[in-house]
Amino acid sequence: MGTTIRLEKVVKKFGRKEVIHSIDLETREGEFSFLLGPSGAGKTTILNLISGVVPLTAGNIYIGDKLVNDMKPMDRNVAIAFESYALYPDKTVFENMVFPLNAPIRKKELTDEQKKARVQEFAELLQISDLLDRYPRELSGGQRQRVALGRTLVRTPSIYLLDEPIAHLDAKLRHQMRSELKKLQIKLGIPFICTSPDQAEAVAMADRIFLLNEGRIEQEGSSRELYLTPKNEFVALMLGEPKMNITKMEMQEQNGQILFSNKDVTLKAPAGIAKAMAGKNLPKVLDLGIRPTDLKVSFKEIEGYDEYMVDFYQIIGEKFIITCIKGDTRLVVECRRALGETIELGQKVFLKWDTENFYFFDSETKNAL
């Protein structure tokens, strides 16, 4: 099916600053992997280490069963697409895209006609067939990004490394490219490692996600695993849009019933949670998380619902995304919009917490409880 990539205790320093902190990472054959994380998390640095563009400080990198620490980039048989495009300004789009096929190491692998056909194939996939005679200076940022991606894809390497490959495309084309890249990866059977700060891209394409934060891997797994069982608050907030609500609560027991409360809200724990928590040495103060879709909303007063005020709202098609406040408690809720239903800033809304779908985190360490 393809090649695996394995990083063992990999460290990278730039000067005295350590930016990658002894990480272990292993991809699987034929899978689409994502390095997901905010700016500065170390995503691009990891790609550059795998490709050999920058040298290791410590640790080992294997491509397949080969240790590549001291191997030159050209000998690693990886294809990398840089976010910065790195196009040759004096070459046309066609000349840029065919350039990797004319490299000395693979110049004789294909005939000129085969090279032309391969460039045309990926130009059509990326919707740049009509740009092949133009120069990079004549292209928009999104067009340049597609050329850079095409120049990478024309090769048949052991692995593709894609650094935010569709970040500069418009929304419609970005959605289409997600689908095309995923189908291409399945067709080729060659592993892709892609970087992005956008969890929507990772969820749409990834077989497995490595979630990075400040040069460390916080958690790895499928998007479903990370969404349903986050190891800490960082993971919980990275997966899901709108983001999880996290509110500091005090836990107490009254007449055999566990309650969570702050000065604005008091919630009863359902029997299942109370039973699961029995006998555990949990902190009295913890962070309680709930997804925006797990808050029930009413625009009329209902028994068992608490009153909040609309502080901000968005209308997205048939959805309301509403920021609600009660005292110092601020919650974002997502709900369906009834036909013709309107909303105003400052109006009253009524919320009920779906207590079956709570997440609990330590207020100090931010780890899941």
C-alpha positions in Angstrom: 0.0 0.0 0.0 2.8 2.5 0.7 5.4 3.8 3.0 5.3 4.5 6.7 7.0 7.5 8.4 8.3 7.1 11.9 9.8 9.8 14.2 11.5 8.7 17.4 12.3 11.2 20.1 12.7 13.9 17.5 14.0 17.3 18.8 14.6 20.5 16.8 16.3 23.6 18.1 16.8 26.9 16.3 19.7 28.4 18.1 18.9 27.9 21.8 15.2 27.7 21.3 13.7 24.2 21.2 10.7 24.1 19.0 10.1 20.4 18.7 10.2 18.6 22.0 11.1 14.9 21.8 8.1 13.8 19.8 7.2 10.3 18.7 5.0 10.0 15.6 4.2 7.1 13.2 2.0 7.1 10.2 0.3 4.0 8.7 0.5 2.6 5.2 -1.8 4.3 2.7 -3.4 6.7 5.2 -4.1 10.5 5.0 -2.5 12.0 8.1 -3.0 15.5 9.4 -0.7 17.6 11.5 -3.3 19.9 13.1 -2.6 22.8 15.4 -2.4 26.6 15.7 0.3 28.8 14.2 3.6 28.1 15.8 2.7 24.5 16.9 5.6 23.0 14.8 3.6 21.6 11.9 5.8 23.0 9.1 9.0 22.2 11.0 8.0 18.5 11.2 7.5 18.4 7.4 10.8 20.1 6.9 12.5 17.5 9.1 11.0 14.6 7.3 11.9 16.0 3.9 15.4 16.9 5.1 15.1 20.6 4.3 16.2 21.3 7.9 18.5 19.0 9.9 17.6 17.2 13.1 18.9 18.3 16.5 18.3 14.8 18.0 16.3 11.7 17.5 15.6 9.5 14.5 13.5 9.6 11.3 12.6 6.5 9.3 11.0 6.5 5.9 9.9 2.9 5.5 12.6 0.9 7.1 15.4 3.3 6.2 17.0 5.7 8.7 17.2 9.0 6.8 18.8 11.3 9.4 21.9 11.8 7.2 20.2 11.3 3.8 20.0 14.3 1.4 16.5 15.6 0.6 16.8 14.5 -3.0 17.5 10.9 -1.9 14.5 10.6 0.4 12.0 10.2 -2.4 9.4 12.6 -0.8 7.5 15.3 -2.6 6.7 18.5 -0.6 4.4 21.4 -1.4 5.4 24.5 0.5 2.8 27.0 1.7 5.0 29.8 0.3 4.6 28.4 -3.3 8.3 28.6 -4.1 7.6 28.9 -7.9 10.3 29.8 -10.4 9.4 33.3 -11.6 11.1 32.9 -15.0 9.3 29.7 -15.9 5.7 29.3 -17.1 3.1 27.3 -15.2 3.8 24.3 -17.4 7.6 24.6 -16.9 7.1 24.8 -13.2 4.9 21.8 -13.0 7.1 19.6 -15.3 10.3 20.7 -13.5 10.4 17.8 -11.0 10.0 15.3 -13.8 13.1 16.6 -15.5 15.3 16.4 -12.4 18.5 14.3 -13.2 17.4 11.6 -10.8 14.2 10.9 -12.7 14.6 12.6 -16.1 14.5 9.3 -18.0 11.6 7.7 -16.2 9.0 9.2 -18.6 9.0 10.3 -22.2 8.3 13.9 -23.1 4.7 13.0 -24.1 4.1 11.2 -20.8 5.4 14.2 -18.9 3.1 16.5 -20.8 0.1 14.2 -20.2 0.9 14.0 -16.5 1.1 17.8 -16.2 -2.2 18.1 -18.1 -3.9 15.5 -15.9 -3.1 17.4 -12.7 -3.7 20.8 -14.3 -7.3 19.7 -15.1 -7.7 18.3 -11.6 -6.6 21.6 -10.1 -8.6 23.7 -12.7 -5.5 25.5 -14.1 -5.4 24.0 -17.6 -5.9 27.5 -19.1 -3.0 28.9 -17.1 -0.2 26.7 -18.4 1.4 29.4 -20.6 1.3 32.1 -17.9 4.1 33.1 -15.5 3.7 33.2 -11.7 3.6 37.0 -11.7 0.4 36.8 -13.8 -1.4 34.6 -11.3 -3.5 35.3 -8.1 -2.4 33.8 -4.8 -4.9 31.0 -5.1 -3.7 30.1 -8.6 -0.1 30.1 -7.5 -1.0 27.7 -4.7 -2.7 25.3 -7.1 0.4 25.4 -9.4 2.7 24.6 -6.4 0.4 21.8 -5.4 0.3 20.5 -9.0 4.1 20.6 -9.2 4.2 18.3 -6.2 1.5 15.9 -7.3 3.0 15.2 -10.7 5.7 13.1 -9.0 5.2 9.6 -7.7 7.2 9.6 -4.5 7.1 7.4 -1.4 5.1 10.0 0.4 3.5 13.4 -0.2 4.1 16.2 2.3 1.6 19.1 1.9 2.0 22.3 3.9 -1.4 24.0 4.1 -2.0 23.1 0.5 -5.4 24.8 0.0 -5.2 27.6 2.6 -5.3 30.4 0.0 -8.2 29.1 -2.1 -11.6 30.6 -2.0 -14.2 28.7 0.0 -16.0 27.0 -2.9 -12.7 25.7 -4.5 -11.3 24.8 -1.1 -14.3 22.5 -0.4 -13.9 20.9 -3.8 -10.1 20.4 -3.4 -10.7 18.6 -0.1 -12.7 16.0 -1.9 -10.3 15.7 -4.9 -7.2 15.3 -2.6 -8.9 12.7 -0.6 -10.0 10.7 -3.6 -6.5 11.1 -5.2 -4.8 9.8 -2.0 -7.1 6.7 -2.0 -6.5 6.1 -5.7 -2.7 6.4 -5.5 -2.4 4.5 -2.2 0.5 6.8 -1.3 0.5 8.3 2.2 -0.1 12.0 2.5 0.9 14.1 5.5 -0.8 17.4 5.4 -0.7 20.4 7.8 -3.4 22.8 8.7 -4.6 25.1 11.5 -8.2 24.4 10.3 -10.0 21.6 12.0 -12.6 21.5 9.3 -10.0 20.4 6.8 -8.6 17.7 9.1 -12.0 16.3 9.8 -12.9 16.3 6.1 -9.8 14.5 4.9 -7.8 12.8 7.7 -7.7 9.1 8.5 -5.7 10.1 11.5 -4.9 13.4 13.2 -1.8 14.4 15.2 -2.9 17.4 17.2 0.1 19.6 17.9 0.6 22.3 20.5 3.9 24.2 21.0 6.0 21.4 19.6 4.3 18.5 21.4 1.7 16.0 20.3 -1.3 16.5 22.6 -3.3 13.6 21.2 -3.6 11.4 18.1 -6.4 9.4 16.6 -9.4 9.8 14.3 -11.4 13.0 14.3 -14.2 11.1 16.0 -11.9 9.9 18.8 -10.5 13.4 19.4 -14.0 14.9 19.3 -15.6 12.4 21.7 -12.7 11.7 24.1 -10.4 14.7 24.3 -7.5 14.2 26.7 -7.5 17.8 27.7 -9.1 21.2 27.2 -6.8 22.1 24.3 -8.0 19.1 22.3 -11.6 19.7 23.3 -11.4 23.3 22.0 -9.6 22.4 18.7 -12.2 19.9 17.6 -15.7 21.1 16.9 -17.2 24.4 15.6 -18.5 26.3 17.4 -16.1 25.5 20.1 -16.9 23.7 23.3 -18.2 25.8 26.2 -16.0 25.4 29.3 -17.2 26.9 32.6 -15.6 26.7 36.0 -17.9 24.9 38.5 -17.9 23.9 42.1 -19.0 20.3 42.8 -21.0 19.6 45.9 -23.3 16.9 47.3 -26.7 17.6 48.8 -29.0 14.9 50.0 -27.2 12.3 47.9 -27.5 14.4 44.8 -24.3 15.8 43.1 -24.6 19.4 42.0 -22.4 21.6 39.8 -22.7 25.3 40.4 -21.3 28.8 40.1 -22.9 32.0 41.2 -25.1 32.1 38.1 -26.1 28.4 37.4 -26.8 25.3 39.4 -27.0 21.9 37.6 -28.0 18.5 38.9 -25.8 15.6 37.7 -27.7 12.8 36.2 -27.7 9.5 38.0 -25.3 7.9 35.5 -22.7 10.6 36.1 -23.2 10.5 39.9 -22.7 6.7 39.9 -19.5 7.0 37.7 -18.1 9.6 40.0 -18.8 7.8 43.3 -15.7 7.0 45.2 -13.4 9.0 43.0 -11.2 11.7 44.5 -12.3 14.5 42.2 -11.5 18.1 42.8 -14.2 20.3 44.4 -13.7 22.9 41.7 -13.5 21.7 38.1 -14.0 22.9 34.5 -17.2 21.6 33.0 -17.5 21.4 29.2 -20.5 21.2 27.0 -20.9 21.4 23.2 -23.0 24.2 21.7 -25.3 21.5 20.2 -25.9 20.0 23.7 -27.6 23.1 25.0 -31.4 23.2 24.4 -32.9 26.6 23.5 -36.3 28.1 23.9 -37.4 31.6 23.0 -40.3 31.2 25.5 -40.1 30.6 29.2 -40.2 26.9 30.0 -40.0 25.2 33.4 -36.5 23.8 34.0 -34.9 26.3 31.6 -32.7 29.2 32.8 -33.0 32.7 31.5 -30.1 34.2 29.6 -29.6 37.3 27.4 -28.5 37.3 23.7 -25.1 39.0 23.6 -24.3 38.1 19.9 -25.8 35.9 17.2 -25.1 34.6 13.7 -27.7 33.3 11.3 -26.2 30.7 9.0 -28.8 29.2 6.7 -31.2 27.3 9.0 -29.1 27.6 12.1 -28.8 30.2 14.9 -25.4 30.4 16.6 -26.1 32.5 19.7 -23.8 33.8 22.4 -25.8 33.9 25.6 -24.9 35.5 28.9 -26.1 35.2 32.5 -24.0 37.2 35.0 -20.4 36.1 34.3 -21.4 32.9 32.6 -21.1 33.0 28.8 -22.3 30.2 26.6 -22.4 29.6 22.8 -25.4 27.6 21.6 -26.2 26.2 18.2 -29.8 25.4 17.3 -32.1 25.1 14.3 -34.0 28.2 13.2 -37.7 27.8 12.7 -39.1 29.3 9.5 -39.4 33.1 9.8 -38.0 33.1 13.4 -36.1 36.3 14.3 -33.7 37.2 17.0 -32.4 40.5 18.5 -29.5 41.5 20.6 -30.5 41.8 24.3 -33.6 39.6 24.0 -34.3 36.9 26.5 -33.6 33.2 25.7 -34.0 30.2 27.9 -31.4 27.4 28.0 -31.3 23.9 29.4 -28.0 22.0 29.7 -28.0 18.4 28.4 -26.3 17.0 31.5 -25.8 13.6 29.8 -23.1 15.1 27.6 -20.9 16.9 30.1 -17.1 16.8 29.9 -15.0 17.3 33.0 -11.5 18.8 33.2 -9.1 19.6 36.0 -9.1 23.4 36.5 -5.4 23.4 37.3 -3.8 20.9 34.8 -6.7 21.2 32.2 -6.5 17.4 31.7 -9.7 15.4 31.3 -11.1 13.8 34.5 
